[in-house]
Amino acid sequence: MIGRKLHNRIDPGLYIVMVYGISSVFLISGALLMGEKFTGLEFKAYLYMLAIAIVPQFIGHSRFNLSVRHLSATVVSVAILGEPMGASILA
């Protein structure tokens, strides 16, 4: 609901950068507080993580965030419930 109000005031690209940036800060902070390490994996593992971040996040979740501009938050949140089924089919 906050996103719907912000979409009317700011550029959609800026909105996505803000949402993902704030989420990243919280996730990285939580991982650091729990003592998680960000190093020590093979280079291939980092490439897979990058692919996981780019494909579903920017293509899939960005579409949900942008759709709030045209649809109600309720419709978008119900549509998100279909995400696990779609991911299972793709897997």
C-alpha positions, 0 to 999 in steps of 0.5 A, a space after each residue: 500500500 505504501 508502494 502504491 502511494 509512492 509510485 504516484 510520486 516518484 519514478 518507477 526505476 527509483 522506487 525499485 532501487 529504493 526498495 531493493 537497496 533498503 532490503 539489502 541493507 536489512 538482509 546484510 545487517 541481519 547476516 552480519 549480526 548472525 555471524 554469516 560469512 560472505 567469502 570462501 565459496 567457489 567463483 562459480 557459486 558467486 555467479 549462480 547467486 548473481 544469476 539468482 539475484 538478476 533473473 527472478 529479482 529484477 525480472 519477476 519481483 520488479 514486475 510485481 512492484 511495478 504492477 502496484 501502479 496499475 492494480 490494487 495491492 490486494 490483487 498483486 499480493 494474491 498474484 504473488 501466491 502463484 509464485 511458488 507454483 511457477 517456480 516449481 514448474 520452471 524447476 
